[in-house]
Amino acid sequence: MTTTDAAPRSAAQSPAAPELPQQLTGRLKVVMAVLLVAQFMLAVDFSILNVALPVVGEGLGFSLSNLQWIATSFALAAAGFTLFFGRLGDLIGRKRTFLVGLGVLGAASLAGGLATSPEVLLIARVFQGLATAAVTPAGLSLLITSFPEGPLRQKALGLNGALMSAGFTAGAILGGVLTDLLSWRWAFFINVPVALAVLLVAPAVIKESRPAVRPKLDLPGALSVTLGLLGIVYGLTQAGEHGWGNAHTLTGLLAGVVLLVVFYLVERKADQPLVPLSVLRRPTVAWGNIAGLLAFVTETSLVYLLTLYLQKTLGFSPLQAGLSFGVLGIGTVLGGVLAPKIIARTSTLTTLVAGGIIQTVFTAALLFLGTSTSASMALLLPATFLGGVGNMLVIVGFMVTATSGLPDREQGLATGLATMSQQVGITMGTPIMSTVVTAATTGVVTAGAVLQGVTIAIAANAALVLLGVLIAAVFLRPKRPAARA
């Protein structure tokens, strides 16, 4: 039994814990469908504009140097405010936060689709990011508190992880299809009917969820951690664009680190801290989130690396490159379905480690990619499929690990931390791998140079996956009971 398997019993047996059904009822199926559709839509938003960025820039008059802000403005808000909105859900209710966030997302998406200037589009992207920061942890908290710990919750988290990872891949495909067939504006408009449908159904089937005792908002802690995360994410995005030695990169990262240190000091003395240090001292929370962070850093950045390879080395169009990731999406869905079953038969730790090993092996297999289209695709398609299965085993294992064994009053915090790890990981991966490729190619953009840079970055990617496996194996091992005299 793993650490994560042992801990949940205290929360489940707590007299204050609500009684949850042990079987998947009709209402719970609707609840699961509503929450999963919302989470899938949010995941799509992370990548749907990636392929369309040049077209958006031409349509609205973005300069080449400012084009990155279409993605950066979203990432800053989504990653920087996640922990704050996770706690806000504890204060005002997770259902209310979820619904308000969805309303903001729908309105911002409509504004983005109708935008006629760069300023309007960027404001819409900021509000899309803020809505994502509110809806993602609230939706995950509602999913967790709607299902009892055990097989039902593991199944819900498995499907959630699969759809979120598949959504990231589907976004790249969908963005290319919509841009080619209709207009880049539909990358925004597509959110509107989905948000409306969820808003119509959710109030009737989802129950409000909040802690029994309403906590106070730790304003100094909220400000310092939010600004600190904004600094880190800003620095990382600037690193991907301008390199790690750039003044904006260094200023953002340094300011972020200083503010996170301030946050730690504030939390030590706060009466009701935003993040109780006792929670961070739990191995499942601390090391589970680090493992999750690495899982999101590696798989999302691998998509970026392979996009470069497919377009710059093999000469694929953006749409062809996007469609090539369809097998990766299928692999992540399969991994999400298999993960709860593997956890039930073995343990959370075994699932996490096995998934990491699978991902490492098939990421490393991509080191043998070459310039032959047929031979390379014969390797790339099965390797990304099986690597996607492994990555999803890690992600589900991480979600179960990082959110289990905590009382309901701390679920908003736990899911906020898990969501923050996810979104910061997505944001960090591409800048890190972009810097590796840039350093390896030394500015040369020939097919062979790009292949060399991508190969070196894939090796670094596989090493990070392996690091996550070692962290899980060493720090998440269950404690052995003390020997009796």
Secondary structure as the mmCIF struct_conf table of DSSP 4:
data_model
#
loop_
_struct_conf.conf_type_id
_struct_conf.id
_struct_conf.beg_label_comp_id
_struct_conf.beg_label_asym_id
_struct_conf.beg_label_seq_id
_struct_conf.end_label_comp_id
_struct_conf.end_label_asym_id
_struct_conf.end_label_seq_id
HELX_RH_AL_P HELX_RH_AL_P1 THR A 3 ALA A 6
TURN_TY1_P TURN_TY1_P1 ALA A 7 ALA A 7
HELX_RH_AL_P HELX_RH_AL_P2 PRO A 8 ALA A 12
TURN_TY1_P TURN_TY1_P2 GLN A 13 GLN A 13
TURN_TY1_P TURN_TY1_P3 PRO A 15 ALA A 16
BEND BEND1 ALA A 17 ALA A 17
HELX_LH_PP_P HELX_LH_PP_P1 PRO A 18 GLU A 19
BEND BEND2 GLN A 22 GLN A 23
HELX_RH_AL_P HELX_RH_AL_P3 GLY A 26 SER A 47
TURN_TY1_P TURN_TY1_P4 ILE A 48 ALA A 52
HELX_RH_AL_P HELX_RH_AL_P4 LEU A 53 LEU A 60
TURN_TY1_P TURN_TY1_P5 GLY A 61 GLY A 61
HELX_RH_3T_P HELX_RH_3T_P1 LEU A 64 ASN A 66
TURN_TY1_P TURN_TY1_P6 LEU A 67 GLN A 68
HELX_RH_AL_P HELX_RH_AL_P5 TRP A 69 GLY A 80
TURN_TY1_P TURN_TY1_P7 PHE A 81 PHE A 81
HELX_RH_AL_P HELX_RH_AL_P6 THR A 82 ILE A 92
HELX_RH_AL_P HELX_RH_AL_P7 ARG A 94 LEU A 114
BEND BEND3 SER A 117 SER A 117
HELX_RH_AL_P HELX_RH_AL_P8 PRO A 118 SER A 146
BEND BEND4 PHE A 147 PHE A 147
TURN_TY1_P TURN_TY1_P8 GLU A 149 GLY A 150
HELX_RH_AL_P HELX_RH_AL_P9 PRO A 151 LEU A 181
TURN_TY1_P TURN_TY1_P9 LEU A 182 LEU A 182
TURN_TY1_P TURN_TY1_P10 TRP A 184 ARG A 185
HELX_RH_AL_P HELX_RH_AL_P10 TRP A 186 PHE A 189
TURN_TY1_P TURN_TY1_P11 ILE A 190 ILE A 190
HELX_RH_AL_P HELX_RH_AL_P11 ASN A 191 VAL A 205
HELX_LH_PP_P HELX_LH_PP_P2 ILE A 206 GLU A 208
BEND BEND5 ALA A 212 VAL A 213
HELX_LH_PP_P HELX_LH_PP_P3 ARG A 214 LEU A 217
HELX_RH_AL_P HELX_RH_AL_P12 LEU A 219 HIS A 242
TURN_TY1_P TURN_TY1_P12 TRP A 244 GLY A 245
HELX_RH_AL_P HELX_RH_AL_P13 ALA A 247 LYS A 269
BEND BEND6 ASP A 271 GLN A 272
BEND BEND7 LEU A 274 VAL A 275
HELX_RH_AL_P HELX_RH_AL_P14 LEU A 277 LEU A 280
TURN_TY1_P TURN_TY1_P13 ARG A 281 ARG A 281
BEND BEND8 ARG A 282 ARG A 282
HELX_RH_AL_P HELX_RH_AL_P15 PRO A 283 LEU A 308
HELX_RH_PI_P HELX_RH_PI_P1 TYR A 309 THR A 313
BEND BEND9 LEU A 314 LEU A 314
HELX_RH_AL_P HELX_RH_AL_P16 PRO A 318 SER A 324
TURN_TY1_P TURN_TY1_P14 PHE A 325 PHE A 325
HELX_RH_AL_P HELX_RH_AL_P17 GLY A 326 ARG A 345
BEND BEND10 THR A 346 THR A 346
HELX_RH_AL_P HELX_RH_AL_P18 THR A 348 ALA A 364
HELX_RH_3T_P HELX_RH_3T_P2 ALA A 365 PHE A 368
BEND BEND11 THR A 371 THR A 371
HELX_RH_AL_P HELX_RH_AL_P19 THR A 373 THR A 403
TURN_TY1_P TURN_TY1_P15 SER A 404 GLY A 405
HELX_RH_3T_P HELX_RH_3T_P3 ASP A 408 GLU A 410
HELX_RH_AL_P HELX_RH_AL_P20 GLN A 411 THR A 441
TURN_TY1_P TURN_TY1_P16 THR A 442 GLY A 443
BEND BEND12 THR A 446 THR A 446
HELX_RH_AL_P HELX_RH_AL_P21 ALA A 447 PHE A 475
BEND BEND13 LEU A 476 ARG A 477
HELX_LH_PP_P HELX_LH_PP_P4 PRO A 478 ARG A 484
#
